[in-house]
């Protein structure tokens, strides 16, 4: 590990709300199906099972040459760092009785993803999201904090690379000194002194966020991917937040070598004095509820066994200092590998201070003035959404100008789709469409127009349950819309005609609705695995044919319902095109409500 800086310069060893109403699953080609169980029928033992995906591998986590930690239900976080047990529980309840199998939390099938700190290393993640937490069979954490002071626990490891930040291991307990910054908390570590730490790597003690099984406010489809990841056994679960004080319990219900996912609403009582799945069983807290169902099914599809793995978060900035001072010396950047070229820039894999992997976009000299460049970068810096590539810093002292962003290791969606080794199922393609719509929905809500939405400007990360993570990138053309909701491009500006709406290509009028047109073209790219739009036409022919009412035919293998949405995106009247909010809901819920009937062969 690298050197750990702190205020004391000490060196230490580092080691969308979704509907839950009873939904019927539609048959899909790759046999991935979901099944939602309404909480009113939860006590019924006759729960239908819907075949999902063939399960391959052992039913139980395999043995390892390393020491295995067999732990009881304390794994769920009640016993972490000396924390309080659930209401009415005692320490003996956490030890397996005669004939009872204690949950196993040793060495799981491991899944490798990029560290959230951007170091570029691959970290082995168990179903717990990392190495065992404090009090869960892992190393002991010295917890000699002052009684009464607010404490936080590290839910991920973090390595700092500048003075002022602090490093810590997963499970470390620290004193919270200042939490006024939305992205960075100031903490005191017993060994490493005081410093800033990214908020999304920490959780307040005894909060739901500190629990291994709590995933926060994520989409239903994301929850399903997480509980199915890595061939985890039946009972793998997580809890996610919904609107109105509700939560949802998502469970991997492996049966007869086939996978199924079930969802249960966790509702609060009207007076907020408890939580329940069925009114026959009410619990003081969500933690108590999870503890109970980890001991017995109680009418659920199965007993809760293992928390689903978590994905390490993306660091909010390179450091606390660069969050405000995001002009950095180019000497701190090492250009490692050339990744691609565009009309206005070349993209490199880089390393900041020799450690943190970043993408460096080098603008070609003369592309734009420093004032225009900083205006564009300011828009990017203000955008914070899990489906948008994060801007970290810029270099504008002398040309060429640099834009430093989050690095996505699998490159552009266009090249990813064209690679035969990456052929995706219909389920993965639809999920990809939903992810892009989610990012664009955020831009829509902020009245930002992208102006260059295409597969080449969507970047790909790692896979979860066969579905790649994607994020919208390249805000080089993004503009903030004024009250009239129209941005007029400068005379002589060049546009990617085949992706550009007619009103934007002919008159330079860009709106969120022109982005929706481009999204329709992106859908065509996705379902043709990266084929160039209008493959037999030149740009002038495209404009003329569109004026005559021509629209591209339905791609082979594309569900008819999705093609109809493409046509809506390509409506001649911008006002009749759907919103990104609608498009996200359409794709996120696609397999619950829509037919997967394919387009007629003539298409």
N, C-alpha and C positions, 0 to 999 in steps of 0.2 A: 504494500500500500504506500501511497505517497505521503508527503509530509502534511501534518494536520496543523493548520494555523488557528489561533484564537486570539482573543483580546490579551490574554496572558502569555501569548506566544508559546504555549505549552505544546508538547508533541505527545500524541497518544497513538496507540495502535488502533487501526481502523479495521477493522474487519470488513327523462321527458315523460312526463306523465303518460302512462299507457292504460288503456281500458282493461279491466279485469272481469267484466261481465262475462257470463258463460259463453264461450266462443267455441264454435265447432270447427274442427280441423278439416282442411281440404286435402285430398290426395295429391301428392306431388311426386315427381318422377324419381327423385333420389330417396324416397321413402322417409324423408325427414318430416315428422309431424309432431305437433304439440297437442297437449290436452290440458285444459284449464278446469280445475275442480272448484265449484262454487262452495263457499264456506258453509252454506246452509245444509249441504249434503255431505259434509266432511266425515260424519260418523258412520256413513255407510261403508261396509267392508267390500261391497261389490263395485269397486272403482274400475271403470273401463281402462284398458291399456291400449295405447295406440303405438303401433310399431314405428320406430324412428330410424335408427341407423344401426347397422350390424355392429355388435360389440366384439372387438377382437382383443384378446389379452386376458390376463388373469383376473379373476373376480376380486381378489384381494391384492393389496400392494405387495410387490415382490420383496423378498428378503435382500439384505445387503450385507456386504462384508463389514460395513461400519456398525457402530453400536446402535441398536434399535431402542427407541423410547416408547414403551407402552404406557399410555397415560389414560386416565379416566376422563370423565366429562369436564374436568377442570381445564382441559384443552380449550374449551370455548371462551376462555378469557376471564372467568370469574375469579381465578386464583392468581391472575397475573400481577406481579410486582406487589404482592401483599394486598391485593384488592379484596373487597368484600365479596363474600359468597352470596348466591341468590337468597331471596327471602325464605326463611324457614329451612335453609340447608345447613348442613354441618360438614366438616372436613371428611368424615368417614363416608359420606354419600359419594365422594369422588373416587373411591376405591372400588374396583370390581368385586362383586360378591361371588359366592360359589356358583360355578357354571355360567357366570356372566362374562362375556367377552368385552374387555376394555377397548375403547377406540384406539386405533394404532396411529401414531403420529411420528413415526420415525422417518425412514428414507423412502419417499414415494417415487413413482415414475416421475422423472424430472423434465421440466419444460424450460427451454432456454429462450430468454428474450433479452433485449437491450436494456441495460441498466437505466433507470430513470434519471440518474445523474449525468447521462450522456457520455460516460467514460468509454463506451464502445465495447466493454467487456460483456460477455454473456454470463448471466447469473442463473444458477439452478434454482428454480422455484418449486417448492413442494406445494401441496394443496393448501398449506397454511400461508402461502405467499412468501415463503422464505424459510430461513432456519427457524427451529422451534423458539417460541417467544419465552420471555422470562417466566419462570415458574412452570414451564411446560416441558421440562426435560432438557432445556438448553442450558447455556452457561448461566451462572448466577450473576445478577446485576446488583452492585452495591447501591442500596436504596436508603442512604443516610440523609435524606432531604429533611428540611425543617418541617415539623408538623404544622399544618395549616396553610402552608404556601401552595399555590396552584401548581400542579404537576402535569407534565405531558410525557407521553411515551412514544418512542420512535417506532413507527410501523414499517419503515423501510430503512435500509442503511444509506448514509449520505457521506460523501467525501468532499470536503471543501478544497479549493485551490487558491484561495486568496485570504489575506488577513481580514478579520472581521467576521467571516463565516466560521462555523463550527462543524466538526465532523463527529459522527456517532454511528453506533451499530444498531441494528434492529433489536428492539427490546430495551434499549437504554431509557432510563427514567431521568428527566431533567426538570428543573424549576422554571416555570414560565414567568419571565420578567416583564415582557411587553408584547401584546398581541394586537396593537393598533394598525399595523400594516396588513393589508389584505392578502399578501403573498408570503411575507417573511415574519417569523416570530423571533423575538430576542429571548434567549434561554441561557441558563447556567447548567453546565455539565460538571459532575463531580470531579472528573479527571481532566477534562479538556478546557475548563474555564468557561467564559461567557462569549457568546457570539450569536450571529443570525443563522437561522435554519429555515428551509422552505416549509411553509405551512402544510403543504399537501404530503409531506413526509412524516408528519406528527399527528397525534390525537390527544385530546385532553383525557386524563386518567378517568376511568370508570364511565366514559362516554361510549355510546354505541360505535362511534368511529374507531375506538380502540380495539373492538372485537374483530377477530380473524374472519368471522362469518359475515360481517356487515360490509356491504358494497356501496352504500350511499345511493344517490339518485341516478340510477342507470336505467336504460331501456330494457323492456322485457326480453327483446331479442338478444341483447348483450348478456343478460343473466343466463339465458339458455345456453349460449356459447360457453360461458364460464363453467357451468356445472357439468357440461359434457366434455370439457377439455381433458386431454391426457388419459383417457381410458380409466377415469376414476370410478370407483365402485358405487353401487346403489346406496342412496342416502346422502351423497354429496350435495351440499346445499349452500345457499346464501340468503341473506335478507337485504332487500332494497327498499328505498324510501319512495313513497307515493305522495300524492297531494292530499291535503286535508288531514294531516296527522296519521295517515294510514301507512302501513308497510306491506310488503309482499314477501312470502316465503317461496323460494324456487328450489325444487328438489329433483335430482337425477333419480328416476325410478327405473332402474335396470331390471328387466324381467325376461327370462328365457332367452338370454343372449341378444336382446334387442333393447334399444334405448328409448326412453320416453321421458318427458319433462312435465312436471305438474306444478301448478302455481296455487297458492292459498293466500287469501287476504288476511292480514293481521289488522283488526279494527280496534280503535280506542273506544272505551266507554264514553258516554256523553259527558261525564264529569271528569274525564281524563284520569280516573283512578285505577285504570287497569286496561289490559289488552286481551283480545281473544281471537281465536279462529272460529270456534263454535261457542255459543253462549253457555254451553254445558260446562265449559272449562275456562275460567277467567284468571288471569295472572297479573300481579302488581306491575311487572315490567316486561318488556320484550325479552330481556335477558332471562327472566324466570321462565317465560314461555319456551324459549329455545332449550333451556336446561331440561324441562319436563319432556319435550318431544325427542330429546337425545337419549332419554332413558327408555321410552316406549313409544310406539307409533300413535297411540291414543286416537285412532280413527284416521290418521294420515295414511298415505300410500305406503310408508315405511318409516322406520326409526331414522332420525338424523344421525349421520355418522361422521362425515368429514367436511370441513369448510371448503368451498371451491377456491381454487387459486385466485390470487389477485394479480392484476397487471401493475407493475411498478409505474408510478406516475412520471410525467414529464416535468423536469425542473422548470420553474416559472421563468428563470433567467439564468445567465451564466453564473451570476453571484448577486448578492444583495446590492453591491455597489453598482453593477452594470444595469440594474433595474431602472435607475435614474440616469446614470451616466453611460448611455449606451453607444457613445462614440468611443471605440477602442483602438489602440495602436495596431496597425497591421503587422507589426513585428511579433505580436502575440499569437499570430495565426500561422500554422504550418499547412501548406497545400499538399495533400497526400496523393490524390488521384483525380484525374479529370473524368467527370461523369457524363458530360454532354454539352452540346452547343446549341444556341438559339440565335435568332436574328439580332438580339440586343445584348446577349450575355453568354458567358461560359460558366458552367457549374462544376465545382470541385468538392470532393470530400476533404474536409480539413480537420485540424485539431487546434483547439484553443489551449494555449499554454502547454501544448504537447500531450494533453490528456483527454479532454472532453471532445468527442466527435461532434462535428457540426457540418452543415452544408454551407458552402461559400459561393455566392452568386456574384461573379465578377462582371460588371457592366462594361461593355466595350466603349472606349473613349469617344466622346462626342455624342453619346446617346441622349443625355439630358443634362441640364444645369444642376449644380449642387442644391439650389433652392427647390427645384422640382423633385429631385431625388429625395430630399429630406421630407418633403410634403407627403410623398408616396409612402416612405418608411414610417412616418408618424401614424398613418392610417393602419398599417400592419401592426405596429406596436400596441395599438389600442384594442386590437382584436384578441379575444381570449376565449377559445372554444375548443373542445377536444377533437373536433373534426376539421380544424384549421391548423395549418403548419405554423408553429410558433416562431416569431421574429425575436432574435436575441440582441443583435447589435449591428452597427454599421461602421464602415471606414470611409470617411469623406475627405480626409486630408490628402489631397493629391489624387490624381486618377491612376488606375481605374478605381471606381467606387466599388465597395464590397457591401453585400447584404449577407449577414450571418444568421442562419435559421436552424431550427431543429433538423436533424438528419434522419431521413427515412431510408432504411437500408435496402429496400427492394425496388427503388427507383420509381419511374413513372408508371402509371396504370396502363398507358398505351403499350409500352414494351412488355409489361407484365402479362397483359392479355395476349400479346402476339407469341409469347413463349409457350410452345406446346407442352412443356413440362408443368405449366401452371394452369392447365385447363380446369375451370371451376364448374361446380354443379350449378343447377338453376337456382338452388337455395342461396349459394354464395354470391351469384350474380345479383339477385334481388337485394340481398343484404348490402352489397356494395352500392347499389343505387340509393338505398336508404341512408347510408352513411354520408354520401355526397350531399343529398338533399338536406340532411341535418346541418351540415356546415353552411350551406347556402341559405337555409332558413335563418340562421344567426345573422348573416350579412343582410338579408332582407329586413329583419327586425331593426337593424341599425341604419337602414336606408343607404346601404353600400352596394354599389354595382361592381361586379368583377370585371366584366368586359372581355374575358378570354377564357371562359370555362370550357375545358376540353380534357380528354383523357390524358393528354401530355402534361397537363397542369394539375393532375391529381397524383399524389404520391402514395406509395404502398409500404406498409410496415410488415410486421409478423402476422402469422396466421393464428387464429383461435378456433378450434373445432372445424378446421377446413375453410374458414372464412378469413380473408386478408383484412387487416386494418388499413383504411385509406383516409387521407386527409386532403382537403382542398389547398392548393398552393398557388404560387405566382400571382401575387397581388400587384405586380408591376404596373398593371393598367387600372387597378381599382380606383374608384373615385367616390367621394362623398356626395350624395345627391342633395340638392337644395330643396326648397319648398315646392318647386314645380315638378319634382321627382323625375327630371330629365337632365341628362348630362349631354351637352353638345361637344363632340370631338372637334379638335382643331382642323382647319382646312388642310387637306393633303395627308391626313393621318392614314396609316395603313391598318387594315383589319384582316383577320382570318375569315375570308368571305364564306366558306362552307360551314362555319360555325356561327356566323353572325346573322341576327334577325334582319329581315328586309328593311325595316324602318331605320335600323342602325347602319346598315351597309350603304343605303342610298342617301340618307340625310344626316347621318352621324348622331342620331338621337338614341342614347343608351338609357335604359331603365332596368329596373328589376325584372320586368317582363321580357326584355331582350335577353337577359340571363336565362330566363325560363326556356326561351327558344333554344339557346345553346345547350341547356340541360337535356332537351329532347334529342339533340344531335349526339350528346354524350351517351344517352341511353342506347342509341343505335350503335355507337362504337363498342359499348359493353357487350351487347348481344350478338355482335358480329366478330367478337374477339379482336378488335383493333383494326377493322377494315376502314379505309379512308372513306368518308361520306361522299356520296355522288361519284362513285369511282370512275365513271366513264365521261364525266363532264369537266370542262374548264370553268373557272370562276364566272366569266361572263355568261356562259350557258346556264349555270346554276341560277343566277339572278333572273334571267329571262324565263326559265322554266318555273321558278317559284311564282313569278308574276302571273303565269298562266294557270296556277293552281296545282302544279306537280308537287307531290310529296314522296319521299323514299318509301319503298314497300316494306312490309313486315319482315324482319330478319328470320332466317330459318331457325326453328326451335324456340322462337320467342313466344311467350304466352300472349294470346289475343288481347287480353285485358291490358297488358302493358303496352302493346302497340297502339291501342286506343288512347292511352295517356300520351304517347309520343305525338299523336296527331293533335291532341289538345294543346300541347306545347308549341306546335307549329301553326296555330291558328293565325290567320292573316290579321285579325284584330287583336292587338296586344291585351286589351282589357278582358278578353275572353280566355286568355291563357290562365292556367291554374297558379296558385301561389306555391311557394316552396313548403309552406306549412302543410298544405294539402298533400303535396307530393311526398313529403316525408311520411305522413300518416298512411298514405296509400301503400308505400313499399314496406314500411315497418310492420304493417298488419296484413300484408298481402296473402299469406298462407292461411289466415284465419277466415277471411271473408271472400276472397276472389277465386274464381275458377282458374285452373291451370291449363285450360284447353288451349292448344297451340293454334297459331294462325293457319288458315286453310292453305293447302299445298300450293295454290296458285299465287300466294304471296311470296 
